């Protein structure tokens, strides 16, 4: 079930549009995703280690 009041965007939406919200629903032709956005403070970022900063680009990258 999709939460009420959550904005619906498409995969072609600009990233900054998603950042206006804490949660968005991204509806594609075949799949639908609920994306939650969490803002990090500068202080939180300074305390991260290099290991924390490693990013997985996922199975579709490359």
Buried (B, 14 or more C-beta within 10 A) or exposed (E): EEEEEBEEBEEEEEEEEBEEBEEBBBBEEEEEEEEEEEEEEEEEEEEEEEEEEEEEEEEEEE
